[in-house]
């Protein structure tokens, strides 16, 4: 009997994480592809001013599973988490910071 495969939402708050967020998204994609065919990657740009948003918009063309939530004004970590949980549509939800300090 084959084990059940779950769908997974992975999300990341992003505030001025231009130097790390693309790597986080791409590593997440590689990891989730090993686990399931049904996944989404959500990044909540929380009013970044360092070019993170522009980078994410370009990355979205290469990673079709990438969904973006764009806060016009910084809502803080809690606001970004609320947006991520609200946007997640899969059975399992995973989140961590977008600055790359934790291995996916």
DSSP file (Angstrom, degrees, kcal/mol; ACC not computed):
  #  RESIDUE AA STRUCTURE BP1 BP2  ACC     N-H-->O    O-->H-N    N-H-->O    O-->H-N    TCO  KAPPA ALPHA  PHI   PSI    X-CA   Y-CA   Z-CA
    1    1 A X              0   0    0      0, 0.0     2,-0.3     0, 0.0     0, 0.0   0.000 360.0 360.0 360.0 131.0    0.0    0.0    0.0
    2    2 A X        -     0   0    0      1,-0.1     3,-0.1     3,-0.0     2,-0.1  -0.578 360.0-112.9 -78.6 138.4    1.3    3.4   -1.0
    3    3 A X        -     0   0    0     -2,-0.3     2,-0.1     1,-0.1    -1,-0.1  -0.398  40.4 -95.7 -68.0 150.1    1.5    6.1    1.7
    4    4 A X        -     0   0    0     -2,-0.1     2,-0.5     1,-0.1    -1,-0.1  -0.390  33.2-140.1 -64.2 138.8   -0.9    9.1    1.2
    5    5 A X        -     0   0    0     -2,-0.1     2,-0.2    -3,-0.1    31,-0.1  -0.909  18.7-151.7-101.9 128.5    0.7   12.1   -0.5
    6    6 A X        -     0   0    0     -2,-0.5     2,-0.3    29,-0.2    32,-0.3  -0.623  14.4-118.3 -97.3 155.1   -0.4   15.4    1.0
    7    7 A X        -     0   0    0     -2,-0.2    85,-2.3    30,-0.1     2,-0.4  -0.701  34.8-154.1 -86.5 148.3   -0.7   18.8   -0.6
    8    8 A X  E     -ab  39  92A   0     30,-2.0    32,-2.0    -2,-0.3     2,-0.5  -0.984  17.9-162.9-134.4 132.7    1.6   21.4    0.9
    9    9 A X  E     -ab  40  93A   0     83,-3.0    85,-2.9    -2,-0.4     2,-0.5  -0.959  13.6-172.7-104.9 127.4    1.6   25.2    1.2
   10   10 A X  E     -ab  41  94A   0     30,-2.4    32,-3.1    -2,-0.5     2,-0.3  -0.987   9.2-177.9-118.4 129.8    4.9   26.7    2.1
   11   11 A X  E     -ab  42  95A   0     83,-2.6    85,-1.3    -2,-0.5     2,-0.4  -0.949  13.3-166.6-134.5 156.2    5.0   30.4    2.9
   12   12 A X  E     -a   43   0A   0     30,-2.2    32,-2.3    -2,-0.3     2,-0.2  -0.981  18.8-136.5-140.4 121.4    7.6   33.0    3.8
   13   13 A X  E     -a   44   0A   0     83,-0.5    85,-1.1    -2,-0.4     2,-0.4  -0.566  27.9-162.5 -68.2 142.6    7.3   36.5    5.1
   14   14 A X  E     +a   45   0A   0     30,-2.8    32,-3.0    -2,-0.2     2,-0.4  -0.977  22.0 163.4-134.9 119.9    9.7   38.8    3.2
   15   15 A X  S    S-     0   0    0     -2,-0.4    30,-0.1    30,-0.2    32,-0.0  -0.884  82.5 -27.6-136.4 106.7   10.9   42.2    4.4
   16   16 A X  S    S+     0   0    0     -2,-0.4     3,-0.2     1,-0.1    29,-0.0   0.912  91.5 137.3  54.9  48.0   14.0   43.5    2.6
   17   17 A X    >>  +     0   0    0      1,-0.2     4,-2.9     2,-0.1     3,-2.0  -0.124  12.3 133.7-110.7  33.4   15.2   40.0    2.0
   18   18 A X  T 34  +     0   0    0      1,-0.3     4,-0.4     2,-0.2    -1,-0.2   0.829  69.8  56.6 -55.2 -34.6   16.4   40.5   -1.6
   19   19 A X  T 34 S+     0   0    0     -3,-0.2    -1,-0.3     1,-0.2    -2,-0.1   0.638 123.9  18.3 -73.5 -13.8   19.7   38.8   -0.9
   20   20 A X  T <> S+     0   0    0     -3,-2.0     4,-2.2    78,-0.1     3,-0.3   0.634  98.1  84.5-129.3 -23.6   18.1   35.5    0.2
   21   21 A X  H  X S+     0   0    0     -4,-2.9     4,-2.5     1,-0.2     5,-0.2   0.841  90.5  52.9 -64.5 -35.9   14.4   35.2   -0.9
   22   22 A X  H  > S+     0   0    0     -4,-0.4     4,-2.6    -5,-0.2    -1,-0.2   0.926 110.8  48.1 -64.1 -42.7   15.1   33.8   -4.4
   23   23 A X  H  > S+     0   0    0     -3,-0.3     4,-2.7     2,-0.2     5,-0.3   0.908 111.0  51.3 -62.3 -42.1   17.3   31.0   -2.9
   24   24 A X  H  X S+     0   0    0     -4,-2.2     4,-2.1    74,-0.2    -2,-0.2   0.930 112.1  46.6 -60.6 -46.0   14.7   30.2   -0.3
   25   25 A X  H  X S+     0   0    0     -4,-2.5     4,-2.4     2,-0.2    -2,-0.2   0.934 114.8  45.8 -62.9 -47.1   12.0   29.9   -3.0
   26   26 A X  H  X S+     0   0    0     -4,-2.6     4,-2.2     1,-0.2    -2,-0.2   0.889 113.2  48.8 -67.7 -39.3   14.1   27.8   -5.3
   27   27 A X  H  X S+     0   0    0     -4,-2.7     4,-2.1    -5,-0.2    -1,-0.2   0.878 111.6  51.0 -65.3 -37.2   15.3   25.5   -2.4
   28   28 A X  H  X S+     0   0    0     -4,-2.1     4,-3.1    -5,-0.3     5,-0.3   0.917 108.1  51.9 -65.5 -43.1   11.7   25.1   -1.3
   29   29 A X  H  X S+     0   0    0     -4,-2.4     4,-2.2     1,-0.2    -2,-0.2   0.938 110.8  47.5 -57.9 -48.6   10.6   24.2   -4.8
   30   30 A X  H  X S+     0   0    0     -4,-2.2     4,-0.7     1,-0.2    -1,-0.2   0.886 114.9  46.7 -61.0 -40.0   13.3   21.5   -5.1
   31   31 A X  H >X S+     0   0    0     -4,-2.1     3,-0.8     1,-0.2     4,-0.6   0.937 113.1  46.7 -68.7 -47.5   12.3   20.1   -1.6
   32   32 A X  H >X S+     0   0    0     -4,-3.1     4,-2.5     1,-0.2     3,-1.1   0.838 103.2  63.1 -68.0 -31.8    8.6   20.1   -2.3
   33   33 A X  H 3< S+     0   0    0     -4,-2.2    -1,-0.2    -5,-0.3    -2,-0.2   0.794 101.7  53.2 -61.4 -27.1    8.9   18.4   -5.7
   34   34 A X  H << S+     0   0    0     -3,-0.8    -1,-0.3    -4,-0.7    -2,-0.2   0.692 115.9  39.2 -77.7 -19.4   10.4   15.4   -3.9
   35   35 A X  H << S-     0   0    0     -3,-1.1     2,-0.3    -4,-0.6    -2,-0.2   0.785 123.9  -9.0-102.2 -33.3    7.4   15.2   -1.5
   36   36 A X     <  -     0   0    0     -4,-2.5    -1,-0.3   -31,-0.1     3,-0.1  -0.990  41.4-134.9-162.0 159.2    4.3   15.9   -3.7
   37   37 A X  S    S+     0   0    0     -2,-0.3     2,-0.8     1,-0.2   -30,-0.1   0.538  95.6  71.6 -92.5 -10.9    3.1   17.1   -7.0
   38   38 A X        +     0   0    0    -32,-0.3   -30,-2.0    -6,-0.1     2,-0.3  -0.808  70.0 120.8-113.8  90.9    0.5   19.4   -5.3
   39   39 A X  E     -a    8   0A   0     -2,-0.8     2,-0.3   -32,-0.2   -30,-0.2  -0.960  38.1-158.4-146.8 162.6    2.2   22.3   -3.7
   40   40 A X  E     -a    9   0A   0    -32,-2.0   -30,-2.4    -2,-0.3     2,-0.5  -0.985   9.8-148.4-140.1 150.1    2.3   26.1   -3.6
   41   41 A X  E     -ac  10  66A   0     24,-2.4    26,-3.2    -2,-0.3     2,-0.5  -0.988  18.1-168.9-119.9 123.4    5.0   28.5   -2.5
   42   42 A X  E     -ac  11  67A   0    -32,-3.1   -30,-2.2    -2,-0.5     2,-0.5  -0.943   6.3-170.4-117.6 130.4    3.7   31.8   -1.1
   43   43 A X  E     -ac  12  68A   0     24,-2.3    26,-2.4    -2,-0.5     2,-0.8  -0.985   9.6-155.4-119.8 129.0    5.8   34.9   -0.3
   44   44 A X  E     -ac  13  69A   0    -32,-2.3   -30,-2.8    -2,-0.5     2,-0.8  -0.879   7.4-156.4-102.2 104.0    4.3   37.8    1.5
   45   45 A X  E     -ac  14  70A   0     24,-2.5    26,-3.0    -2,-0.8     2,-1.1  -0.734   6.5-158.7 -81.3 113.9    6.3   40.9    0.6
   46   46 A X  E     - c   0  71A   0    -32,-3.0    30,-0.3    -2,-0.8    26,-0.1  -0.382  63.3 -60.4 -97.4  56.1    5.7   43.1    3.6
   47   47 A X  S    S-     0   0    0     -2,-1.1    27,-0.3    24,-0.8    -1,-0.1   0.817  74.4-172.7  78.0  31.1    6.4   46.5    2.1
   48   48 A X        -     0   0    0    -34,-0.3    -1,-0.1     1,-0.1     5,-0.1  -0.195  17.7-170.9 -57.8 148.3   10.1   45.8    1.2
   49   49 A X        +     0   0    0      1,-0.1    -1,-0.1     4,-0.0   -34,-0.0   0.253  69.6  78.0-121.7   8.3   12.1   48.8   -0.1
   50   50 A X  S    S-     0   0    0      0, 0.0    -1,-0.1     0, 0.0    -2,-0.0   0.309 115.1 -89.4-104.4   8.1   15.2   46.9   -1.2
   51   51 A X  S  > S+     0   0    0     -3,-0.1     4,-2.1     3,-0.0     5,-0.2   0.475  89.3 126.9  96.7   2.7   14.0   45.5   -4.5
   52   52 A X  H  > S+     0   0    0      1,-0.2     4,-2.6     2,-0.2     5,-0.2   0.920  72.8  52.6 -56.5 -45.4   12.7   42.2   -3.1
   53   53 A X  H  > S+     0   0    0      1,-0.2     4,-2.4     2,-0.2    -1,-0.2   0.917 109.2  47.7 -60.3 -46.4    9.3   42.8   -4.7
   54   54 A X  H  > S+     0   0    0      1,-0.2     4,-1.8     2,-0.2    -1,-0.2   0.898 112.1  50.6 -63.5 -40.9   10.7   43.3   -8.2
   55   55 A X  H  X S+     0   0    0     -4,-2.1     4,-2.5     1,-0.2    -2,-0.2   0.918 110.7  49.0 -61.6 -44.5   12.9   40.2   -7.8
   56   56 A X  H  X S+     0   0    0     -4,-2.6     4,-1.9     1,-0.2    -2,-0.2   0.885 107.2  54.6 -64.6 -39.7    9.9   38.1   -6.7
   57   57 A X  H  < S+     0   0    0     -4,-2.4     4,-0.5     1,-0.2    -1,-0.2   0.885 112.0  44.5 -62.7 -37.8    7.8   39.3   -9.6
   58   58 A X  H >X S+     0   0    0     -4,-1.8     3,-1.2     1,-0.2     4,-0.5   0.905 111.5  53.1 -69.5 -42.2   10.5   38.2  -12.0
   59   59 A X  H >X S+     0   0    0     -4,-2.5     4,-1.6     1,-0.3     3,-1.1   0.807  95.4  69.7 -63.5 -30.4   11.0   34.9  -10.2
   60   60 A X  H 3< S+     0   0    0     -4,-1.9    -1,-0.3     1,-0.3     6,-0.2   0.788  92.0  59.4 -60.2 -28.2    7.2   34.2  -10.5
   61   61 A X  H <4 S+     0   0    0     -3,-1.2    -1,-0.3    -4,-0.5     3,-0.2   0.803 111.4  39.9 -70.1 -29.1    7.7   33.7  -14.3
   62   62 A X  H << S+     0   0    0     -3,-1.1     2,-0.5    -4,-0.5    -2,-0.2   0.663 117.9  48.2 -92.7 -19.6   10.2   30.8  -13.6
   63   63 A X    ><  -     0   0    0     -4,-1.6     3,-2.2     1,-0.1    -1,-0.2  -0.827  62.8-176.3-124.9  90.4    8.3   29.3  -10.7
   64   64 A X  T 3  S+     0   0    0     -2,-0.5    -1,-0.1     1,-0.3    -4,-0.1   0.722  82.4  62.8 -63.1 -20.1    4.6   28.9  -11.6
   65   65 A X  T 3  S+     0   0    0    -25,-0.1   -24,-2.4     2,-0.0     2,-0.5   0.519  80.9 106.7 -80.0  -4.4    3.8   27.6   -8.1
   66   66 A X  E <   -c   41   0A   0     -3,-2.2     2,-0.4    -6,-0.2   -24,-0.2  -0.659  49.0-173.5 -83.3 120.9    4.9   30.9   -6.6
   67   67 A X  E     -c   42   0A   0    -26,-3.2   -24,-2.3    -2,-0.5     2,-0.4  -0.927  10.0-151.2-110.3 137.9    2.1   33.1   -5.3
   68   68 A X  E     -c   43   0A   0     -2,-0.4     2,-0.5   -26,-0.2   -24,-0.2  -0.902  12.8-167.6-114.2 138.9    2.8   36.6   -4.1
   69   69 A X  E     -c   44   0A   0    -26,-2.4   -24,-2.5    -2,-0.4     2,-0.7  -0.996  15.9-159.6-117.5 123.9    1.0   38.7   -1.6
   70   70 A X  E     -c   45   0A   0     -2,-0.5     2,-0.5   -26,-0.2   -24,-0.2  -0.887   5.2-162.2-114.5 106.1    2.2   42.3   -1.7
   71   71 A X  E     -c   46   0A   0    -26,-3.0   -24,-0.8    -2,-0.7   -23,-0.1  -0.742   8.3-155.2 -81.4 125.3    1.6   44.5    1.3
   72   72 A X  S    S+     0   0    0     -2,-0.5     2,-0.4   -26,-0.1    -1,-0.2   0.872  82.8  32.9 -68.1 -36.3    1.9   48.1    0.2
   73   73 A X  S    S-     0   0    0     -3,-0.1     2,-0.3     0, 0.0   -26,-0.1  -0.921 101.0 -95.5-120.7 147.8    2.8   49.1    3.8
   74   74 A X        +     0   0    0     -2,-0.4   -27,-0.1   -27,-0.3     3,-0.1  -0.438  36.5 179.9 -62.5 122.4    4.8   47.1    6.3
   75   75 A X     >  -     0   0    0     -2,-0.3     4,-0.8     1,-0.3    -1,-0.2   0.366  42.2-117.5-104.5   1.2    2.3   45.3    8.6
   76   76 A X  H  >  -     0   0    0    -30,-0.3     4,-2.2     2,-0.2    -1,-0.3  -0.040  40.5 -61.1  83.4 169.9    4.9   43.6   10.7
   77   77 A X  H  > S+     0   0    0      1,-0.2     4,-2.5     2,-0.2     5,-0.2   0.889 134.0  51.7 -58.7 -43.8    5.7   39.9   11.2
   78   78 A X  H  > S+     0   0    0      1,-0.2     4,-2.4     2,-0.2    -1,-0.2   0.901 109.4  49.8 -62.4 -41.4    2.3   39.1   12.6
   79   79 A X  H  X S+     0   0    0     -4,-0.8     4,-2.0     2,-0.2    -1,-0.2   0.889 110.8  49.8 -64.6 -39.3    0.5   40.8    9.7
   80   80 A X  H  X S+     0   0    0     -4,-2.2     4,-2.2     2,-0.2    -2,-0.2   0.903 110.8  50.0 -66.1 -41.4    2.6   38.8    7.2
   81   81 A X  H  X S+     0   0    0     -4,-2.5     4,-2.7     2,-0.2     5,-0.3   0.923 109.0  51.6 -63.3 -43.8    1.9   35.6    9.0
   82   82 A X  H  X S+     0   0    0     -4,-2.4     4,-2.2     1,-0.2    -1,-0.2   0.921 110.7  48.6 -59.0 -43.6   -1.8   36.2    9.0
   83   83 A X  H  X S+     0   0    0     -4,-2.0     4,-1.9     2,-0.2    -1,-0.2   0.895 111.6  50.3 -63.4 -40.0   -1.7   36.9    5.3
   84   84 A X  H  X S+     0   0    0     -4,-2.2     4,-1.6     2,-0.2    -2,-0.2   0.928 111.6  45.8 -65.4 -46.4    0.2   33.7    4.7
   85   85 A X  H  < S+     0   0    0     -4,-2.7    -1,-0.2     1,-0.2    -2,-0.2   0.888 113.1  51.4 -64.2 -37.9   -2.1   31.5    6.7
   86   86 A X  H  < S+     0   0    0     -4,-2.2    -1,-0.2    -5,-0.3    -2,-0.2   0.873 112.8  45.0 -65.8 -37.0   -5.1   33.1    5.0
   87   87 A X  H  < S+     0   0    0     -4,-1.9    -1,-0.2    -5,-0.2    -2,-0.2   0.732  86.6 106.7 -80.5 -23.6   -3.7   32.5    1.5
   88   88 A X     <  +     0   0    0     -4,-1.6     5,-0.1    -5,-0.1   -79,-0.1  -0.352  39.2 173.2 -63.0 131.1   -2.6   28.9    2.1
   89   89 A X        +     0   0    0      3,-0.1    -1,-0.1    -2,-0.1     2,-0.1   0.360  43.1  92.3-121.8   3.7   -4.9   26.5    0.3
   90   90 A X  S    S-     0   0    0      2,-0.2   -82,-0.1     1,-0.1   -81,-0.1  -0.446  82.7-106.6-100.6 172.7   -3.3   23.1    0.8
   91   91 A X  S    S+     0   0    0     -2,-0.1     2,-0.3   -83,-0.0   -83,-0.2   0.900 104.0  39.1 -65.1 -43.5   -3.7   20.3    3.4
   92   92 A X  E    S-b    8   0A   0    -85,-2.3   -83,-3.0     2,-0.0     2,-0.4  -0.844  72.3-155.5-110.4 146.7   -0.4   21.0    5.2
   93   93 A X  E     +b    9   0A   0     -2,-0.3     2,-0.4   -85,-0.2   -83,-0.2  -0.982  11.5 179.0-126.2 132.4    1.1   24.4    5.9
   94   94 A X  E     +b   10   0A   0    -85,-2.9   -83,-2.6    -2,-0.4     2,-0.3  -0.987   6.9 170.3-127.4 138.2    4.8   25.1    6.4
   95   95 A X  E     +b   11   0A   0     -2,-0.4     2,-0.3   -85,-0.2   -83,-0.2  -0.997   7.3 155.0-146.1 154.1    6.4   28.5    7.1
   96   96 A X        -     0   0    0    -85,-1.3   -83,-0.5    -2,-0.3    -2,-0.0  -0.925  51.6 -63.5-157.7 177.5    9.7   29.9    8.1
   97   97 A X    >   -     0   0    0     -2,-0.3     3,-0.6   -85,-0.2     5,-0.3  -0.299  34.9-134.3 -70.0 153.8   11.5   33.2    7.7
   98   98 A X  T 3  S+     0   0    0    -85,-1.1   -74,-0.2     1,-0.2    -1,-0.1   0.342  88.7  85.4 -89.0   5.9   12.5   34.4    4.2
   99   99 A X  T 3  S-     0   0    0    -79,-0.1    -1,-0.2   -86,-0.1   -78,-0.1   0.421  98.8-118.8 -91.9   3.9   16.0   35.4    5.2
  100  100 A X  S <  S+     0   0    0     -3,-0.6    -2,-0.1     2,-0.1     4,-0.1   0.624  73.1 130.4  77.5  13.4   17.5   32.0    4.7
  101  101 A X        +     0   0    0      2,-0.1     2,-0.4     1,-0.0    -1,-0.1   0.672  66.3  55.3 -76.6 -13.7   18.6   31.4    8.3
  102  102 A X  S    S-     0   0    0     -5,-0.3     2,-0.3     2,-0.0    -2,-0.1  -0.949  88.4-117.8-119.8 140.5   16.9   28.0    8.4
  103  103 A X              0   0    0     -2,-0.4    -2,-0.1     1,-0.1   -79,-0.0  -0.570 360.0 360.0 -73.8 132.7   17.5   25.1    6.0
  104  104 A X              0   0    0     -2,-0.3    -1,-0.1    -4,-0.1   -80,-0.0   0.485 360.0 360.0 -70.7 360.0   14.3   24.1    4.1
